[in-house]
Amino acid sequence: MQQTIAPTRLLRLAAVESLVGLKRAHLYNLIAEGSFPKQVRLGDSPNSPVAWPEHEVQAWIAQRIAQRDQAAA
C-alpha cells in the first residue's frame, strides 16, 4: 500500500517576512527561542538555501490570532 503525501509548499525568507510582518533578525530570534517554526535546508551543504513549510507558518499565524482572541475574551 502506497502512502499519499499531501503537497507542502515551501516559502523562502522574503515570503515568510511578507506573511508574518517580521524581519529576518526577529524571525531567527523567535526560532532560537522555539516560538517560530524552524527552517528546512534545501540542500546538503550548510550554505544551502532554506525555506519554511507554508502550513507551519500558517499555523503559527493562526496561533497568534487565537491568543489575541483569548486575551480579548
Distance bins in CASP14 RR format, pairs under 12 A and 6 or more apart:
PFRMAT RR
TARGET T0000
AUTHOR 0000-0000-0000
RMODE 2
METHOD distances of the structure
MODEL  1
6 53 0 0 0 0 0 1 0 0 0 0 0
6 54 0 0 0 0 0 1 0 0 0 0 0
6 55 0 0 0 0 1 0 0 0 0 0 0
7 53 0 0 0 0 0 1 0 0 0 0 0
7 54 0 0 0 0 1 0 0 0 0 0 0
7 55 0 0 0 0 1 0 0 0 0 0 0
8 37 0 0 0 0 0 1 0 0 0 0 0
8 40 0 0 0 0 1 0 0 0 0 0 0
8 51 0 0 0 0 0 1 0 0 0 0 0
8 52 0 0 0 0 0 1 0 0 0 0 0
8 53 1 0 1 0 0 0 0 0 0 0 0
8 54 1 0 0 1 0 0 0 0 0 0 0
8 55 1 0 0 1 0 0 0 0 0 0 0
8 56 0 0 0 0 1 0 0 0 0 0 0
8 57 0 0 0 0 0 1 0 0 0 0 0
8 58 0 0 0 0 0 1 0 0 0 0 0
9 15 0 0 0 0 1 0 0 0 0 0 0
9 16 0 0 0 0 0 1 0 0 0 0 0
9 19 0 0 0 0 0 1 0 0 0 0 0
9 40 0 0 0 0 0 1 0 0 0 0 0
9 51 0 0 0 0 1 0 0 0 0 0 0
9 52 0 0 0 0 1 0 0 0 0 0 0
9 53 1 0 0 1 0 0 0 0 0 0 0
9 54 1 0 1 0 0 0 0 0 0 0 0
9 55 0 0 0 0 1 0 0 0 0 0 0
9 56 0 0 0 0 0 1 0 0 0 0 0
9 57 0 0 0 0 1 0 0 0 0 0 0
9 58 0 0 0 0 0 1 0 0 0 0 0
10 16 0 0 0 0 0 1 0 0 0 0 0
10 37 0 0 0 0 0 1 0 0 0 0 0
10 39 0 0 0 0 1 0 0 0 0 0 0
10 40 1 0 0 1 0 0 0 0 0 0 0
10 41 0 0 0 0 0 1 0 0 0 0 0
10 42 1 0 0 1 0 0 0 0 0 0 0
10 43 0 0 0 0 0 1 0 0 0 0 0
10 49 0 0 0 0 1 0 0 0 0 0 0
10 50 0 0 0 0 1 0 0 0 0 0 0
10 51 1 1 0 0 0 0 0 0 0 0 0
10 52 1 0 0 1 0 0 0 0 0 0 0
10 53 1 0 0 1 0 0 0 0 0 0 0
10 54 1 0 0 1 0 0 0 0 0 0 0
10 55 0 0 0 0 0 1 0 0 0 0 0
10 56 0 0 0 0 0 1 0 0 0 0 0
10 57 0 0 0 0 0 1 0 0 0 0 0
11 17 0 0 0 0 1 0 0 0 0 0 0
11 18 0 0 0 0 1 0 0 0 0 0 0
11 19 1 0 0 1 0 0 0 0 0 0 0
11 20 0 0 0 0 0 1 0 0 0 0 0
11 27 0 0 0 0 0 1 0 0 0 0 0
11 37 0 0 0 0 0 1 0 0 0 0 0
11 39 0 0 0 0 1 0 0 0 0 0 0
11 40 0 0 0 0 1 0 0 0 0 0 0
11 42 0 0 0 0 0 1 0 0 0 0 0
11 49 0 0 0 0 0 1 0 0 0 0 0
11 50 0 0 0 0 0 1 0 0 0 0 0
11 51 1 0 1 0 0 0 0 0 0 0 0
11 52 1 0 1 0 0 0 0 0 0 0 0
11 53 1 0 0 1 0 0 0 0 0 0 0
11 54 1 0 1 0 0 0 0 0 0 0 0
11 55 0 0 0 0 0 1 0 0 0 0 0
11 56 0 0 0 0 1 0 0 0 0 0 0
11 57 1 0 0 1 0 0 0 0 0 0 0
11 58 0 0 0 0 1 0 0 0 0 0 0
11 60 0 0 0 0 0 1 0 0 0 0 0
11 61 0 0 0 0 0 1 0 0 0 0 0
12 18 0 0 0 0 0 1 0 0 0 0 0
12 19 0 0 0 0 0 1 0 0 0 0 0
12 24 0 0 0 0 0 1 0 0 0 0 0
12 39 0 0 0 0 1 0 0 0 0 0 0
12 40 0 0 0 0 0 1 0 0 0 0 0
12 42 0 0 0 0 1 0 0 0 0 0 0
12 49 1 0 0 1 0 0 0 0 0 0 0
12 50 1 0 0 1 0 0 0 0 0 0 0
12 51 1 0 1 0 0 0 0 0 0 0 0
12 52 0 0 0 0 1 0 0 0 0 0 0
12 53 0 0 0 0 0 1 0 0 0 0 0
12 54 0 0 0 0 0 1 0 0 0 0 0
12 57 0 0 0 0 0 1 0 0 0 0 0
13 19 0 0 0 0 0 1 0 0 0 0 0
13 20 0 0 0 0 0 1 0 0 0 0 0
13 22 0 0 0 0 0 1 0 0 0 0 0
13 23 0 0 0 0 1 0 0 0 0 0 0
13 24 1 0 0 1 0 0 0 0 0 0 0
13 25 0 0 0 0 0 1 0 0 0 0 0
13 26 0 0 0 0 0 1 0 0 0 0 0
13 27 1 0 0 1 0 0 0 0 0 0 0
13 28 0 0 0 0 1 0 0 0 0 0 0
13 31 0 0 0 0 0 1 0 0 0 0 0
13 39 0 0 0 0 1 0 0 0 0 0 0
13 40 0 0 0 0 0 1 0 0 0 0 0
13 42 0 0 0 0 0 1 0 0 0 0 0
13 49 0 0 0 0 1 0 0 0 0 0 0
13 50 1 0 0 1 0 0 0 0 0 0 0
13 51 1 0 0 1 0 0 0 0 0 0 0
13 52 0 0 0 0 1 0 0 0 0 0 0
13 57 0 0 0 0 0 1 0 0 0 0 0
14 20 0 0 0 0 0 1 0 0 0 0 0
14 21 0 0 0 0 0 1 0 0 0 0 0
14 23 0 0 0 0 0 1 0 0 0 0 0
14 24 0 0 0 0 1 0 0 0 0 0 0
14 27 0 0 0 0 0 1 0 0 0 0 0
14 49 0 0 0 0 0 1 0 0 0 0 0
14 50 0 0 0 0 0 1 0 0 0 0 0
14 51 0 0 0 0 0 1 0 0 0 0 0
14 52 0 0 0 0 0 1 0 0 0 0 0
15 21 0 0 0 0 0 1 0 0 0 0 0
15 27 0 0 0 0 0 1 0 0 0 0 0
15 51 0 0 0 0 1 0 0 0 0 0 0
15 52 0 0 0 0 1 0 0 0 0 0 0
15 53 0 0 0 0 0 1 0 0 0 0 0
15 54 0 0 0 0 1 0 0 0 0 0 0
15 57 0 0 0 0 1 0 0 0 0 0 0
15 58 0 0 0 0 0 1 0 0 0 0 0
16 22 0 0 0 0 1 0 0 0 0 0 0
16 23 0 0 0 0 0 1 0 0 0 0 0
16 24 0 0 0 0 1 0 0 0 0 0 0
16 26 0 0 0 0 0 1 0 0 0 0 0
16 27 1 0 0 1 0 0 0 0 0 0 0
16 28 0 0 0 0 0 1 0 0 0 0 0
16 30 0 0 0 0 0 1 0 0 0 0 0
16 31 0 0 0 0 0 1 0 0 0 0 0
16 36 0 0 0 0 1 0 0 0 0 0 0
16 37 0 0 0 0 1 0 0 0 0 0 0
16 38 0 0 0 0 0 1 0 0 0 0 0
16 39 0 0 0 0 1 0 0 0 0 0 0
16 40 0 0 0 0 0 1 0 0 0 0 0
16 50 0 0 0 0 1 0 0 0 0 0 0
16 51 0 0 0 0 1 0 0 0 0 0 0
16 52 1 0 1 0 0 0 0 0 0 0 0
16 53 0 0 0 0 0 1 0 0 0 0 0
16 54 0 0 0 0 1 0 0 0 0 0 0
16 56 0 0 0 0 0 1 0 0 0 0 0
16 57 1 0 1 0 0 0 0 0 0 0 0
16 58 0 0 0 0 0 1 0 0 0 0 0
16 60 0 0 0 0 1 0 0 0 0 0 0
16 61 0 0 0 0 0 1 0 0 0 0 0
17 23 1 0 0 1 0 0 0 0 0 0 0
17 24 1 0 0 1 0 0 0 0 0 0 0
17 25 0 0 0 0 0 1 0 0 0 0 0
17 26 0 0 0 0 1 0 0 0 0 0 0
17 27 1 0 0 1 0 0 0 0 0 0 0
17 28 0 0 0 0 0 1 0 0 0 0 0
17 36 0 0 0 0 0 1 0 0 0 0 0
17 52 0 0 0 0 0 1 0 0 0 0 0
17 57 0 0 0 0 0 1 0 0 0 0 0
18 24 0 0 0 0 0 1 0 0 0 0 0
18 27 0 0 0 0 0 1 0 0 0 0 0
18 57 0 0 0 0 0 1 0 0 0 0 0
18 61 0 0 0 0 0 1 0 0 0 0 0
19 27 0 0 0 0 0 1 0 0 0 0 0
19 36 0 0 0 0 0 1 0 0 0 0 0
19 37 0 0 0 0 0 1 0 0 0 0 0
19 52 0 0 0 0 1 0 0 0 0 0 0
19 54 0 0 0 0 1 0 0 0 0 0 0
19 56 0 0 0 0 0 1 0 0 0 0 0
19 57 1 0 1 0 0 0 0 0 0 0 0
19 58 0 0 0 0 1 0 0 0 0 0 0
19 59 0 0 0 0 0 1 0 0 0 0 0
19 60 0 0 0 0 1 0 0 0 0 0 0
19 61 1 0 0 1 0 0 0 0 0 0 0
19 62 0 0 0 0 0 1 0 0 0 0 0
19 64 0 0 0 0 0 1 0 0 0 0 0
20 26 0 0 0 0 1 0 0 0 0 0 0
20 27 1 0 0 1 0 0 0 0 0 0 0
20 30 0 0 0 0 1 0 0 0 0 0 0
20 35 0 0 0 0 0 1 0 0 0 0 0
20 36 0 0 0 0 1 0 0 0 0 0 0
20 37 0 0 0 0 0 1 0 0 0 0 0
20 52 0 0 0 0 1 0 0 0 0 0 0
20 54 0 0 0 0 0 1 0 0 0 0 0
20 56 0 0 0 0 0 1 0 0 0 0 0
20 57 1 0 0 1 0 0 0 0 0 0 0
20 58 0 0 0 0 1 0 0 0 0 0 0
20 59 0 0 0 0 0 1 0 0 0 0 0
20 60 1 0 0 1 0 0 0 0 0 0 0
20 61 1 0 0 1 0 0 0 0 0 0 0
20 62 0 0 0 0 0 1 0 0 0 0 0
20 63 0 0 0 0 0 1 0 0 0 0 0
20 64 0 0 0 0 1 0 0 0 0 0 0
20 65 0 0 0 0 0 1 0 0 0 0 0
21 27 0 0 0 0 1 0 0 0 0 0 0
21 30 0 0 0 0 0 1 0 0 0 0 0
21 36 0 0 0 0 0 1 0 0 0 0 0
21 57 0 0 0 0 0 1 0 0 0 0 0
21 60 0 0 0 0 0 1 0 0 0 0 0
21 61 0 0 0 0 1 0 0 0 0 0 0
21 64 0 0 0 0 0 1 0 0 0 0 0
22 28 0 0 0 0 1 0 0 0 0 0 0
22 29 0 0 0 0 1 0 0 0 0 0 0
22 30 1 0 0 1 0 0 0 0 0 0 0
22 31 0 0 0 0 0 1 0 0 0 0 0
22 35 0 0 0 0 0 1 0 0 0 0 0
22 36 0 0 0 0 1 0 0 0 0 0 0
22 57 0 0 0 0 0 1 0 0 0 0 0
22 60 0 0 0 0 0 1 0 0 0 0 0
22 61 0 0 0 0 0 1 0 0 0 0 0
22 64 0 0 0 0 0 1 0 0 0 0 0
23 29 0 0 0 0 0 1 0 0 0 0 0
23 30 0 0 0 0 0 1 0 0 0 0 0
24 30 0 0 0 0 0 1 0 0 0 0 0
24 31 0 0 0 0 0 1 0 0 0 0 0
24 36 0 0 0 0 0 1 0 0 0 0 0
24 39 0 0 0 0 0 1 0 0 0 0 0
24 50 0 0 0 0 0 1 0 0 0 0 0
25 31 0 0 0 0 0 1 0 0 0 0 0
25 32 0 0 0 0 0 1 0 0 0 0 0
26 32 0 0 0 0 0 1 0 0 0 0 0
26 33 0 0 0 0 0 1 0 0 0 0 0
26 35 0 0 0 0 0 1 0 0 0 0 0
26 36 0 0 0 0 1 0 0 0 0 0 0
27 33 0 0 0 0 0 1 0 0 0 0 0
27 34 0 0 0 0 0 1 0 0 0 0 0
27 35 0 0 0 0 0 1 0 0 0 0 0
27 36 1 0 1 0 0 0 0 0 0 0 0
27 37 0 0 0 0 1 0 0 0 0 0 0
27 38 0 0 0 0 0 1 0 0 0 0 0
27 39 0 0 0 0 1 0 0 0 0 0 0
27 50 0 0 0 0 0 1 0 0 0 0 0
27 52 0 0 0 0 1 0 0 0 0 0 0
27 57 0 0 0 0 1 0 0 0 0 0 0
27 60 0 0 0 0 0 1 0 0 0 0 0
28 34 0 0 0 0 0 1 0 0 0 0 0
28 35 0 0 0 0 0 1 0 0 0 0 0
28 36 0 0 0 0 1 0 0 0 0 0 0
28 37 0 0 0 0 0 1 0 0 0 0 0
28 38 0 0 0 0 0 1 0 0 0 0 0
28 39 0 0 0 0 1 0 0 0 0 0 0
28 50 0 0 0 0 0 1 0 0 0 0 0
28 52 0 0 0 0 0 1 0 0 0 0 0
29 35 0 0 0 0 1 0 0 0 0 0 0
29 36 0 0 0 0 1 0 0 0 0 0 0
30 36 1 1 0 0 0 0 0 0 0 0 0
30 37 0 0 0 0 1 0 0 0 0 0 0
30 38 0 0 0 0 0 1 0 0 0 0 0
30 39 0 0 0 0 0 1 0 0 0 0 0
30 52 0 0 0 0 0 1 0 0 0 0 0
30 57 0 0 0 0 0 1 0 0 0 0 0
30 60 0 0 0 0 1 0 0 0 0 0 0
30 64 0 0 0 0 0 1 0 0 0 0 0
31 37 1 0 0 1 0 0 0 0 0 0 0
31 38 1 0 1 0 0 0 0 0 0 0 0
31 39 1 0 0 1 0 0 0 0 0 0 0
31 40 0 0 0 0 0 1 0 0 0 0 0
31 50 0 0 0 0 0 1 0 0 0 0 0
31 52 0 0 0 0 1 0 0 0 0 0 0
31 56 0 0 0 0 0 1 0 0 0 0 0
31 57 0 0 0 0 0 1 0 0 0 0 0
31 60 0 0 0 0 0 1 0 0 0 0 0
32 38 0 0 0 0 1 0 0 0 0 0 0
32 39 0 0 0 0 0 1 0 0 0 0 0
34 60 0 0 0 0 0 1 0 0 0 0 0
35 60 0 0 0 0 1 0 0 0 0 0 0
35 63 0 0 0 0 1 0 0 0 0 0 0
35 64 0 0 0 0 0 1 0 0 0 0 0
35 67 0 0 0 0 0 1 0 0 0 0 0
36 52 0 0 0 0 1 0 0 0 0 0 0
36 56 0 0 0 0 1 0 0 0 0 0 0
36 57 0 0 0 0 1 0 0 0 0 0 0
36 59 0 0 0 0 0 1 0 0 0 0 0
36 60 1 0 0 1 0 0 0 0 0 0 0
36 61 0 0 0 0 0 1 0 0 0 0 0
36 63 0 0 0 0 0 1 0 0 0 0 0
36 64 0 0 0 0 0 1 0 0 0 0 0
37 50 0 0 0 0 0 1 0 0 0 0 0
37 51 0 0 0 0 0 1 0 0 0 0 0
37 52 1 0 1 0 0 0 0 0 0 0 0
37 53 1 0 0 1 0 0 0 0 0 0 0
37 54 0 0 0 0 0 1 0 0 0 0 0
37 55 0 0 0 0 1 0 0 0 0 0 0
37 56 1 1 0 0 0 0 0 0 0 0 0
37 57 1 0 0 1 0 0 0 0 0 0 0
37 58 0 0 0 0 1 0 0 0 0 0 0
37 59 1 0 0 1 0 0 0 0 0 0 0
37 60 1 0 1 0 0 0 0 0 0 0 0
37 61 0 0 0 0 0 1 0 0 0 0 0
37 63 0 0 0 0 0 1 0 0 0 0 0
38 50 0 0 0 0 1 0 0 0 0 0 0
38 51 0 0 0 0 0 1 0 0 0 0 0
38 52 0 0 0 0 1 0 0 0 0 0 0
38 53 0 0 0 0 1 0 0 0 0 0 0
38 56 0 0 0 0 1 0 0 0 0 0 0
38 57 0 0 0 0 0 1 0 0 0 0 0
38 60 0 0 0 0 0 1 0 0 0 0 0
39 48 0 0 0 0 0 1 0 0 0 0 0
39 49 0 0 0 0 1 0 0 0 0 0 0
39 50 1 1 0 0 0 0 0 0 0 0 0
39 51 1 0 0 1 0 0 0 0 0 0 0
39 52 1 0 1 0 0 0 0 0 0 0 0
39 53 0 0 0 0 1 0 0 0 0 0 0
39 56 0 0 0 0 1 0 0 0 0 0 0
39 57 0 0 0 0 0 1 0 0 0 0 0
40 48 0 0 0 0 1 0 0 0 0 0 0
40 49 0 0 0 0 1 0 0 0 0 0 0
40 50 1 0 0 1 0 0 0 0 0 0 0
40 51 1 0 1 0 0 0 0 0 0 0 0
40 52 1 0 0 1 0 0 0 0 0 0 0
40 53 1 0 0 1 0 0 0 0 0 0 0
40 54 0 0 0 0 0 1 0 0 0 0 0
40 56 0 0 0 0 1 0 0 0 0 0 0
40 57 0 0 0 0 0 1 0 0 0 0 0
41 47 0 0 0 0 1 0 0 0 0 0 0
41 48 1 0 1 0 0 0 0 0 0 0 0
41 49 1 0 0 1 0 0 0 0 0 0 0
41 50 1 0 1 0 0 0 0 0 0 0 0
41 51 0 0 0 0 1 0 0 0 0 0 0
41 52 0 0 0 0 0 1 0 0 0 0 0
42 48 1 0 1 0 0 0 0 0 0 0 0
42 49 1 0 1 0 0 0 0 0 0 0 0
42 50 1 0 0 1 0 0 0 0 0 0 0
42 51 1 0 1 0 0 0 0 0 0 0 0
42 52 0 0 0 0 0 1 0 0 0 0 0
42 53 0 0 0 0 0 1 0 0 0 0 0
43 49 1 0 0 1 0 0 0 0 0 0 0
43 50 0 0 0 0 1 0 0 0 0 0 0
43 51 0 0 0 0 0 1 0 0 0 0 0
51 57 0 0 0 0 0 1 0 0 0 0 0
52 58 0 0 0 0 0 1 0 0 0 0 0
52 59 0 0 0 0 0 1 0 0 0 0 0
52 60 0 0 0 0 1 0 0 0 0 0 0
52 61 0 0 0 0 0 1 0 0 0 0 0
53 59 0 0 0 0 1 0 0 0 0 0 0
53 60 0 0 0 0 0 1 0 0 0 0 0
54 60 0 0 0 0 0 1 0 0 0 0 0
54 61 0 0 0 0 0 1 0 0 0 0 0
55 61 0 0 0 0 0 1 0 0 0 0 0
55 62 0 0 0 0 0 1 0 0 0 0 0
56 62 0 0 0 0 0 1 0 0 0 0 0
56 63 0 0 0 0 0 1 0 0 0 0 0
57 63 0 0 0 0 0 1 0 0 0 0 0
57 64 0 0 0 0 0 1 0 0 0 0 0
58 64 0 0 0 0 0 1 0 0 0 0 0
58 65 0 0 0 0 0 1 0 0 0 0 0
59 65 0 0 0 0 0 1 0 0 0 0 0
59 66 0 0 0 0 0 1 0 0 0 0 0
60 66 0 0 0 0 0 1 0 0 0 0 0
60 67 0 0 0 0 0 1 0 0 0 0 0
61 67 0 0 0 0 0 1 0 0 0 0 0
61 68 0 0 0 0 0 1 0 0 0 0 0
62 68 0 0 0 0 0 1 0 0 0 0 0
62 69 0 0 0 0 0 1 0 0 0 0 0
63 69 0 0 0 0 0 1 0 0 0 0 0
63 70 0 0 0 0 0 1 0 0 0 0 0
64 70 0 0 0 0 0 1 0 0 0 0 0
64 71 0 0 0 0 0 1 0 0 0 0 0
65 71 0 0 0 0 0 1 0 0 0 0 0
65 72 0 0 0 0 0 1 0 0 0 0 0
66 72 0 0 0 0 0 1 0 0 0 0 0
66 73 0 0 0 0 0 1 0 0 0 0 0
67 73 0 0 0 0 0 1 0 0 0 0 0
END
